[in-house]
Amino acid sequence: MEAVARRRPHPGAAGGPGAQPGASFLQARHSSVKAEEAAGTAPFHLDLWFYFTLQNWVLDFGRPIAMLIERSPRTLPRSLIYISIITFIMGASIHLVGDSVNHRLLFSGYQHHLSVRENPIIKNLKPETLIDSFELLYYYDEYLGHCMWYIPFFLILFMYFSGCFTPTKAESSMPGAALLLVVPSGLYYWYLVTEGQIFILFIFTFFTMLALILHQKRKHLFLDSNGLFLFYSFALTLLLVALWVAWLWNDPVLRKKYPGVIYVPEPWAFYTLHVSSRH
C-alpha cells in the first residue's frame, strides 16, 4: 500500500484547482532562473540595455527600471522591490512637480546659475516670505526629490550588477552592440550625476561595484557581458564628470553657486550662464 500511495497535491501547487494567480507566475519565474543557471551565463540583453538607454534619454525618468528588475540574474527580495519602487515613484513625482515650476520660471527670466535669493525675478518679491516658499520648493526638487528618486534607482542597478558574474573567463566579454551602447549610456549617467547633483551617491556605487569585482575575483568569478556593460558605462561617466569639472574649474560664477568641497556644476547652470545669456 505504501509503495503505491501517492501524495495528495497541495491546494496551492501550480496547475491545481486551488492555485493562486501569482503562484504559477512565481514558479515559472524561478523555473526560468534555474534553467538559465543550468544553461550557463545569460547572454547580453541587447533589447534591455537599448530600451533602457533610449527611454532614459527620451523620458529622463528611469522608467525601464521594471525591465531591469525582471531581467535580474538573481531574484530580488520582494520587500526591497516594493519599497524601492514606491520611494522611486514618490521622488520622481516630487522632481517632476518641481521641474514643471522651474521651467516656467526659466521662461520668466530665472537664472539657473544663481541661487534662489540672488535671482532678479525672485529677490524683489513682496512680501519677502514668498522667497522662503521658493527656497522650500527648490529644496523639495533638488534635494528631497532627487534623494528619493536616485537612491532606489542606484540600489536596484547595484543589485542587478551583483548577479552579473560567471565562472568562465572566456564569457567575460562584450559584443560589438554593447560597445556601441556604452557611449550613450555613459552620457546619460553623466547628465544624471551632474544635473541631479548626486556625485557622492554615484561614486559610492561605483567603488562598491569595484570592491565587489575584486571580491568575486578571489572566488574566480568574472563579470559577464551585462556586468561589463554597466561597469564600463559607470567608468565612462566618471571620466566625463572629471573632464567636465576640469573644464569649469576656474569659473568664478559657478564656483560661487557651488561653494562646497565637491564642485560639480549643473549643465543647466552652465547653459543659462554661458549660452542663453548670449542670446
URZIUR-V468361 format. One record per backbone hydrogen bond with DSSP energy under -0.5 kcal/mol. NH is the residue of the N-H (numbers start at 0). CO is the residue of the C=O. E is the energy in kcal/mol with one decimal. If there is no record, write none. Layout:
# URZIUR-V468361
nh: {NH NH}
co: {CO CO}
e: {E E}
This chain:
# URZIUR-V468361
nh: {4 12 15 18 22 23 24 25 26 27 28 29 30 31 32 33 34 35 36 37 38 39 45 48 49 50 51 52 53 54 55 56 57 58 59 59 64 65 66 67 68 69 70 71 71 80 81 82 83 84 85 86 87 88 89 90 91 92 93 94 95 96 97 98 99 100 101 102 103 104 105 106 107 107 108 109 111 113 118 118 121 122 123 124 129 130 131 132 133 134 135 136 137 138 139 140 141 142 143 144 145 146 147 148 149 150 152 153 154 155 156 157 158 159 160 161 162 163 164 165 168 170 171 172 178 179 180 181 182 183 184 185 186 187 188 189 190 191 192 193 194 195 195 196 197 201 202 203 204 205 206 207 208 209 210 211 212 213 214 215 216 217 218 218 219 220 221 223 227 228 229 230 231 232 233 234 235 236 237 238 239 240 241 242 243 244 245 246 247 248 250 251 254 255 256 257 262 263 269 270 271 272 273 274 274 275 277 278 278}
co: {0 9 12 15 19 19 20 21 22 23 24 25 26 27 28 29 30 31 32 33 34 35 43 44 45 46 47 48 49 50 51 52 53 54 54 55 61 62 63 63 64 65 66 67 68 76 77 78 79 80 81 82 83 84 85 86 87 88 89 90 91 92 93 94 95 96 97 98 99 100 101 102 103 104 105 104 109 110 114 115 118 118 119 121 126 127 127 128 129 130 131 132 133 134 135 136 137 138 138 139 140 142 143 144 145 146 148 149 150 151 152 153 154 155 156 157 159 160 162 221 166 167 168 170 174 175 176 177 178 179 180 181 182 183 184 185 186 187 188 189 190 190 191 192 192 197 198 199 200 201 202 203 204 205 206 207 208 209 210 211 212 213 214 215 216 215 165 163 223 224 225 226 227 228 229 230 231 232 233 234 235 236 237 238 239 240 241 242 243 245 247 249 250 251 252 253 260 261 265 266 267 268 269 269 270 270 274 274 275}
e: {-0.8 -2.2 -2.0 -1.6 -0.9 -0.9 -0.7 -2.4 -2.5 -2.3 -2.4 -2.7 -2.3 -2.3 -2.0 -2.5 -2.3 -2.2 -2.3 -2.4 -2.1 -1.3 -1.8 -2.3 -2.4 -2.3 -2.5 -2.3 -2.8 -2.8 -1.6 -2.1 -2.7 -2.8 -0.6 -1.6 -1.4 -1.2 -0.7 -1.5 -2.0 -2.1 -2.1 -0.5 -0.8 -2.2 -2.9 -2.4 -2.4 -2.7 -2.5 -2.5 -2.7 -2.6 -2.3 -2.7 -2.6 -2.3 -2.2 -2.3 -2.5 -2.2 -2.4 -2.8 -2.2 -1.7 -2.4 -2.7 -1.3 -2.0 -2.0 -1.5 -0.8 -0.5 -1.2 -2.6 -0.7 -1.6 -0.8 -0.9 -1.4 -2.8 -0.6 -1.9 -1.9 -1.2 -0.8 -1.3 -1.8 -2.3 -2.1 -2.1 -2.2 -2.2 -2.4 -2.1 -2.9 -1.9 -1.9 -2.8 -0.6 -2.3 -2.3 -1.5 -3.2 -1.8 -1.0 -2.8 -2.0 -2.4 -1.8 -2.3 -2.4 -2.3 -2.4 -2.4 -1.4 -1.9 -1.1 -3.5 -0.7 -1.1 -1.6 -1.7 -1.5 -1.7 -1.3 -1.0 -0.6 -0.6 -2.0 -3.0 -2.3 -1.9 -2.1 -2.0 -2.2 -2.4 -2.6 -2.6 -2.3 -0.6 -1.4 -0.6 -1.6 -2.6 -3.2 -2.0 -2.1 -2.7 -2.3 -1.8 -2.3 -2.2 -2.4 -2.1 -2.0 -2.1 -2.2 -2.6 -1.8 -1.0 -0.5 -0.6 -1.6 -2.3 -3.2 -1.7 -2.6 -2.0 -2.0 -2.5 -2.9 -1.9 -2.0 -2.4 -2.5 -2.0 -2.3 -1.9 -2.6 -2.6 -2.1 -2.2 -2.4 -2.5 -2.3 -2.1 -1.5 -0.8 -1.4 -0.7 -2.0 -1.5 -1.7 -2.3 -0.8 -0.8 -2.0 -2.4 -2.4 -1.5 -2.9 -0.5 -2.0 -2.6 -1.0 -0.5 -1.0}
